[in-house]
């Protein structure tokens, strides 16, 4: 079992490895693809950013160049003007050129378009930066309070420089050329005057509200770009007018910082954009890939779970089946053991029976031999026949018991209930038992008390059987001169419809050992093996008694002590009849007070019997009683014989039950149905080997008057006929 | 099995949902025309000082101001653009100078202004009258007084800046000193500290010593019940500013002479940077600062001693000194209507409540009350009882806050009290011309 489990676990483990390997490969592939996409998208985003910055840079350069070109045009106009100062004054301020000034060569003061005097003071052209060849000043805050620069253009007349034209431009004019929002407001964009490192054009809106807009140094500090080497590299690049782009964390977010040269490094577009902002597309693709992978994984694991659940269920079913099989096997084993035990006990029983049957059989055959030998001695013949009869009776008792118990055990027994008189039952028992007790000089004390209803409903025959079994045992197992008690006591009723009675049979006989008490009610067991015991019997009496009691819904208990005696207690509940009705039923065991010994004399019977020997015996027996008979071989013949005969020809019909052509029951019904005077009245006596209570009932139902079991007891026959024959 | 079914159902539902979502997306392949639907949003421009702080330090006051701007942007569906400036060093134009130029050149729609610029441009008639705004009706009278020029309310602040003396109460208790009310009592405290080895009892910087002067100069003017008439007399030259200022300058001079203030150090010290460390280290028992410094962890928010903020000594007792920066609107702004609407939002009681709660300051609105920390209670009680002097008043023709600061600096630099008073007289002369 353990090995099996281990094998199973090993199999699962072996299965897990390729699955894990598959997922590792899948994960690696997805990771690789995702990385590749990220890299490609990132490269593409950086490329886009570079292009955007190039475009912006070019735009600003173009504006600067246009400004320079326009300024040159003005200078040309001034050169050709006769009164340049007057021309200057005619120019109005506009959004780009906020101040136009003019200083003649050799002078330090000139005039502005506002009419105010103008000097070069405050303007620094030392940086050497030019636009389209025109010197560009260092940026400064102008009189409008905004960042500005001035370009200086010589006014040349006839190859001679006669003056210089100064035009002040404001950086705000570039605003229109720059995007309102850069990377959805995630990116920062400044214009830095390279020489002063001042941020002269700044993002507007909320971004402006944070720190770091003053100059390059402020930008570094605000964004914590404090590494000396980075700052040095940037300074070097700016000095050479090169574009710079690098990664750095800004406010704890990985960002791309850019510094893009404008006009050969005269100004720089600087700023940063969070990497996440430029990789949005790549991230979106990766997220979708991850979602697909996650869904696939979820589906796969879902399937795994389903498979696992299915397997577990199958496993459970298998286990249940195994458990069932084990229970079944165990039951089979038990049944086998029971069968073997039953077989053993039946073997023992058969062995006992063989002995028990052989013993009387031996007596019968032995005495038959002696009878043949001593046929001339009437006294011996009578002696022998008496013993043969006794042995035959014993044998019959054995057969009856065996049949009875086998029938009870096979569940075929049904109770035949009818109303009966308890007093009658007791007196019947008394009649049977008292002579036997008397023969052993035993006293039999019968008492009935606290019984509220004399008439009860129940199976009288079986009750009779119970009492006879208990009392005959008491007589049998009590020494001569012992005492036997039968007490029938009325107990407290559980229901008003039932009489609760207790039957006690007590003796002061041999008693039983505790071991025997345990098996006293088991079938096919006996206290001692009959082969070694002088007391003979089937050993089925108590089993039959217990079964009948239980069939009636009652209980039987026994207590006993060796050499002290035994007490059997039976408790039963018997139904109380609703209306006291006259007992009409005729019973075969009705005690008959007056048996007419010559009742058969001169009588003529119709006998239905298919067995020739039995017919002959009956014929002989009747003959012995000076009666005669006519034999019919089956029921049909019997019916015909009766039909053909004159009324009164037959005194009674002795009817076998099991016959060919027509059985006894059918024949009886047919006879009873005949339309003749005596068809309903002629006594029909069932004489059959079918000796059970239900057979008796069937016989009665078929219209027969009396049931007498075979072998035929002439006394019983006489007793029965005494009641019906006048 | 039941669980198995459940899982199957969930899986199928998930797959169906995904398929439905995938199929539900619009297929635009047939539509080639893409329109640029950018709608131009209205915007107005604010000119404000630029932050020049350490990158990690969040300026709470600035954040509170930004939050009110965001409130306006959301309510009015417009954008407020910031134009900012700050001088890199003393050689560059100051913020005030640039603000002046920008106002004069109509560069922006509204401005954050210091009292002197506000007063100057207001007098030039370049600032819009804000008295018609609904939010102006909620203002405390003192706020209106301080920002009214020629009968026009030209600026409204988001907070009333109150200056006071920051006292180490543990050190006062140690030497058995009661909190001073009058100049003499204060002087006596300094004497005791000095005698007990406290080398410089008063920590000072080059900006805020003028508060001592204002407390003594204007205690009577603002608390004597004749304020308007006295200001009128100053404006028309009937009375001299120097007469008001002299006692305060003389007192300051005495403190310097007795060594209670280190004038040389103060002259070169920036606010809090110079004197804060000694005060927190309990080497100096007295400094002066604005209200918010008691709340700011970067200033005096977490002292290791019992901090009390009281008024400056004057003959009328302790005197808080108030100063106000204002938000002003350009008279001929291109977006005057929108700008006024923004002003209504950022100066509404709702916005001022949020601002004051963030900064724990006194609100200019009489409807907004915010609990102050225990250390500020003495100062708060005085303000609530109407006891204070104004360090800036647009109604006075001689600008006070900026000029007095510069003249006190001269005193620190060795000028005599008479020289300082002459400067006031000169300024008054200019104003009268």
Contacts between the chains, C-beta under 8 A, distances in Angstrom:
chain1	res1	chain2	res2	distance
A	141	B	85	7.5
A	141	B	92	7.2
A	141	B	93	5.1
A	141	B	98	6.0
A	141	B	101	7.9
A	142	B	101	7.9
A	143	B	101	5.7
A	143	B	105	7.4
A	144	B	101	5.7
A	144	B	102	6.6
A	144	B	105	4.0
A	144	B	107	5.9
A	145	B	47	8.0
A	145	B	85	7.3
A	145	B	93	7.7
A	145	B	97	7.7
A	145	B	98	4.0
A	145	B	99	6.9
A	145	B	100	7.4
A	145	B	101	3.4
A	145	B	102	3.7
A	145	B	105	6.7
A	145	B	107	6.2
A	146	B	102	7.1
A	146	B	107	6.3
A	198	B	88	7.3
A	202	B	84	7.2
A	204	B	43	8.0
A	204	B	45	7.7
A	204	B	81	3.8
A	204	B	82	6.0
A	204	B	83	7.3
A	205	B	79	6.1
A	205	B	80	7.7
A	205	B	81	5.9
A	205	B	82	6.9
A	206	B	66	7.1
A	206	B	70	7.6
A	206	B	82	7.8
A	208	B	81	7.5
A	208	B	82	3.9
A	208	B	83	7.7
A	208	B	84	5.8
A	209	B	51	7.5
A	209	B	62	7.1
A	209	B	66	5.2
A	209	B	82	5.7
A	210	B	51	6.6
A	211	B	50	7.9
A	211	B	51	3.8
A	211	B	52	6.6
A	211	B	53	5.1
A	211	B	54	8.0
A	211	B	55	6.3
A	212	B	51	7.7
A	212	B	55	6.9
A	213	B	50	5.7
A	213	B	51	7.7
A	213	B	84	6.3
A	214	B	50	6.3
A	214	B	52	5.7
A	214	B	86	6.4
A	214	B	88	6.3
A	215	B	88	6.4
A	218	B	52	6.6
A	221	B	54	7.4
A	221	B	55	5.6
A	222	B	55	4.5
A	223	B	55	6.8
A	224	B	55	5.8
A	295	B	14	7.4
A	295	B	15	7.9
A	295	B	18	6.6
A	298	B	11	7.6
A	298	B	14	7.3
A	299	B	11	6.4
A	299	B	15	7.4
A	302	B	7	5.8
A	302	B	8	7.8
A	302	B	10	7.8
A	302	B	11	4.6
A	305	B	4	7.9
A	305	B	7	5.8
A	306	B	4	5.6
A	306	B	7	6.2
A	306	B	8	6.5
A	309	B	1	7.4
A	309	B	3	6.5
A	309	B	4	4.4
A	309	B	7	7.8
A	310	B	4	6.9
A	313	B	1	6.2
A	313	B	4	7.9
